């Protein structure tokens, strides 16, 4: 995906924000029923784990635009939270309309600037030619937002999952994009995502191998790519199952997504995000002060035959297992049980990951323990049973958490 960044006319009056920032992709389409208080709640939740701002995915010049006014009001009230637009160009857009939208909040204290320049990104921006983007910038210039310079300045690599393959994602594409823009003045934005599953009928049915993605993708960003900006995909795209926000009951999920979203909490994934965000920003893994295990698992084996929905593309790829990630201050044994299946590992301080396969028995629930000196220091169960019967194909995981 392409990133364009725009030069703000009053840039010299604005303090420069350093690189190494973390944003979360926010689906503005899901803000139809939002009040400013909803925006403030999301902003506070994101800021509490070190997220610097939201990339506002906007698909059309409709209700999303006035709702973003509330987002800016909430971000300005917060004081340290930033926003930038991510126009979804898989929909039809007029660049003059886009320029008008960008110009409206260009002077806001909540508008994110890359080296004093207003940042604008896109989804599917590569579908437009260089002349189109140059015209967009000229339209912005006419509104007093930017100066004219060559159209594309940086890159945002949206793809943060294996591409229809049963192998983990590599950083080859990230490094290629990063190298390609070394002579340009814009940032390289790397996306990091915990999951990918969609079951919305027709051709919108797929799952990508994501079992351990939330750990290794962050570590690729920190240890290998070291991008200018990390963008979490996503904060609230419930339909594609990569949300890390709480599930807001005020959001209309439509008729199909509730079948696999409702009851499948992802909020404990924010604990992992907070750890890696600190590591990415500070260059050193943060010191852990307590022992935690975040675990995730699907509700049905991949070969389950459901009465509703369709078998998603790549359904053979995910492993039928409960995955658990330990963030420990001290050494401990992590024990995982579900039905007749058991697994454990001796974990050192820091981060480690393990799994236990689904059992042959039906209707079982995971049991997780943190064991120290032969005694259980903390234990807990999942909140969703793993069953062989299902009313709708669901490869969206439930995410749980135990902590000492």
N, C-alpha and C positions, 0 to 999 in steps of 0.2 A: 504494500500500500504506500501511497505517496504522502509526504508531509510538505505543506507549503507554510512558510512562516512569513509574516508581514512586518514591515518596518514602520513603527509608530512614529508619527511626526514629532510628538513631544517627548521622544525617548530620553533626551538629555535631562529631563526633569524627574526621571523615575529611577529609583535605585535598582541596580542590576541584580537579578536573581541568579545564583550560581547553578551550575549543572548538577547532575546527580539528584534528580527529583523522581518521585513516584506518583503517578496518577492512576486513577481507576476509571475505566470506560463506563460511562453512565448512559443508559438508554432513556433519553428524554421522552421517548414514546410512552414510557411507563409512568409519566408524571401527570397524566390527564386529571386524576382526582387529587393531585397534590396541593396542599396549602404550603405557605412559607414554613410552617412548623415541620412539615414532612421533610422539606429540603434541609432544614436546620438539624433535624435528627440524623439524617444520612451524613451530613457534613461532619457533625460531631463524632459519629461512630467511625468514620473514615479517618479523621484527624487523630483520633485517640490511638490508632495503630501506626501512625507515621505517614499516612497518605497525604500528599501535599495538595491534591486537588482532583477535580473530575474533568475528564474529556467528555464533553456533552455530545453524544450521538444524536443528531437531528436529521430526520428523514424527510420532512416536508415543512413548508411555510404554512403551518396550521396552528393547532392549539399548543404545540410544543414551544413556539416562539414566545408567547406571553408567559408561559410557565417558567421559562428560563429567566424572565424578569425576577420572579420569586427566588430562583436559585442565586442570582446575583445579590439580591437583597440579603439573603441568609449568609452568603459567603462574605459580604462586606461587614455584616454584623459580627461574624466570627473573628475576622481580622487577619487571619494568616492562611486562609484557604483560597486556592486559586482555581480558575475555570478557563477552559478554552474549548472552541468548537471542533467537533469532528463530524463534518458533513457526510452523510451517507449518499454517495453518488451512484449507488445502484438504483436510486430513484432519480427522477428528472429534476434538474435544478437550473435556474437562470443565475449566472454569476452576478448580475446586478442585484438580484434579491439577496444573494449570499453576502455581497459587500455591504448592503444596507443592514443586515443582521449583525455582521461583525462590527460595523461602525457604531452601532447603538451603545455598546458597552466597552468600546475601546479605551475610554478614559477611566473605567472603573478600577478601583484599587484591587479588585478581585480578579482582574484579567491577567492571565499568566503571560509573561514575556520571556522569550529566550534571548538572553543578552540584550535586553531592552527592546526587543521586537515582539509585537503581538504574534502569537503562534496560532495557526489554523491547520488542522489535520483533516484527513478524509478516510472514508472507507470506500474502496473501489475507485479511488481517485485516478488510478492509472488508465481508466477508461476514457479519460479526457486527454486531448492532445496538449502539447506545449503552448500552442497559440491560445487555446481556451484559458489556460491558467494565466498566461500573460495578460489576457483581456480581463480576467478576474482581478488581478493586481492593479491594473489601470483603473478599473471601476472603484477599487478601494482608494486609490490615490485621489480620484476625483472627489471622494467624500472626506478627504483630509486624514486618511488613516495610514497610508503607506507611501513610500517613494517607489519609483520604478526600478526594477532590476530583474535579471533572468528568473524565469518562473519557478522552477522547483529547486528548493534549497536543502531539503533533508528527506529522510525516509522513515516511515513507520511500517514495520513488518508485523502485520496483523496475525499472521499464521503462527500459532503457538501450540500446535498439536501435531502429532504424526499425521501425515497426509495419506489417509486410506492405506496404511501399512501396519503390520504387526510388529513394528520395531519402534524403539524410542526415538524421539526427535533429536536431531543433531543441531549444531550451531552453524552448519555450513552456509545456510542462507543468510543468517544474521551477519556473519563475518564478511560475506560477499557484499551485502548492502553497505556495511560499515566502511569497507574499503572503497566502494564506489563513490562515497560522498566526502572522502577526505579532502578533496579540492573545493568542496562547497562550504557554505557558511552555516548551514543548518544542522540540527541535531540528528543523531541516530536514536530512534525510539524502538526499544525491544519489548515485545509483548510477552507476558507471563500469565499463564492460565491454569486453573486447577482441573478442568474437565471439559468435555464436549459431548453432548447428547441432545438430540432433537427428535421429537415425534409429533409432528404437526400435520401429518397426512400428505398424500401425493408424493412428491419427490423430497419432502422435508423430513426425512426419516434417516438418521445416521447416528453412529457413535464412533468416536476415535479412541484409540488406546490411551487411557489417561490414568491408569491405576496408581502410578507413582509420580505423575507429572508435576504435582505441586511442590515436590521436593527437588527433583533434579533440574527442572526448568529454572527455578530461582538460583540454584547453584551454578548453572550455566551462565546466567547473567552476572553473577558475582565473580566467578573464578575465570571465566573464559572471555565473554564478550565485553563486559564492563561498559554498557551503553551509556549515552548521555542521560537518557530518561528511560525508566521502566514504566510500562503501562499495563496495569492488571486488567485482564479480559475475563470477567467484567465485574462491576459492582452489582448490577441488577438485571442482567439478561436472563430472566427465569426460563424462557423458552428454549435456550441452548444449554441450560444446566450448569453454567459456569459463574453463577452469582455467588458472592461471598457476603452480601448484605443479609440482614434479617428479611424474612418474607413479609412484605408490607401487605396487610389484608385490604388496604384501600386500592391496591393495584388490580385492575381487571386483567386477568390472565387469559381471557377468552374461554373457549369451550373445550379445548384439548389439553393445553399445558397443565391445568389443574390436576389432570390424571397422574402426572408424574412429578409435580412440584409440591403440592400441598402435603405437609407432613415430612418433607425431606429438607431438614434444616442444614444449612452450610455454614452458619455463623462461626463454629469453632475453627474453620479454616483461617479466620482472621488472626488467630493466635500464631499460626505458622507464618502468616504474612508479616506480622509485627516483628517477629524474630529476624526474618530475612531482610525486611526493609531496613532495620537498624544495621545489619551487617553490610548491606549494599551502600548505605550512606556513610558509614563510619570506617569501612575498610577492615573491620575486625568483627568476628562473631561476638554477639553480646553475652555477657555473663548471666547465666540463668540462676534464679534465686529460689525456685521451687521445682518440683517434679510434675510433669504433665504428660499425658498421652492423648493425642488426637487420633481418632480412628474413623474410618469410612468404609462403607460396604453397600452393595446393591441389595434390593429386597427379593430378587428372584435369580435363580441360575440362568445362564445365558441361553440354555436350550429349553427353557420353560415355554409352553404354548399358551398364549394369553387369549382371552375371549374378545379383546378389543384392540384396535390399533394395528400396526404392521410391524413385522420383523425389521429392525433398522439395519441399514447397510453397515457392514463391519461387525456384526453382532458376535462373530466368533472370536474377536480379538481380546476383549476384557477377560481377566482371570476371575474365576468364581472363588473369591476369597474376601476375607476381612483384612484390611490393611490398617496398620497402626504406626504412628510416628511418635517417638518419645523425645521430649525436650527435658533433659534431666540436669539438675544441679549436682547430683551425686550419683554414683553407680547404683544400679538396681537391676533386678530381673523383671522383664516385661513378659507377662503371661497372657496368652490369648486362647480362649475356648469358645467353641460353638458346637453344640451337639456332642458327638463322639470325637471331634477333631480338636487337637491341642497343639500349640506351638509356643515356644518361648525363646528368649535370647537374653544374654547378659549384656546390658547396655552401659557404656561408659558415660561420664558427664558430656553433655552436648546433644547432638541430634543423631538419631538412628531410626531405622525403619524395618518392619517385619510384617509377616502376614500369616494367616491360618486359612486353609481351604474350607470351602463350604462342606458341610457334612452330608452323608447320604440320607439322614433323617429329614423329614419335612417339618416346617414350622419351628425353627430354632432361632435363638437370639444370642448375640455375642456377649461374652463375659470377659472383662479386661481387668488385669491386676498389675499394680506396681508392688513388687516384693523386695523387701530389704531385710537382710540378716535372717532370712528364712520366714519372715512374717509379712503378711499383707499390709502394706502401708496405706494403700488406697485401692478401691475396686469400684466397678460400675458395669452396668449393662447398656446395650444399645436400646433404642426406643422403637425399632422396627424389626419385626420378625422376618426371617428369610423363609419364603414359602415357594413351593413348586407350582402353585396355582396363582393366577393373576388375571385381573380384569382388563389390564391395559399394559402393553409393552413398556417397560420402565427400566432404563439403564442409568437413571439419575441416582447418585448415592445419598444415603443418609450419613451425616457427619456428627460424631459425638465427641465427648471430652471428659476426662477425669483428671483430677489435680490434687496433690497433697497440700 
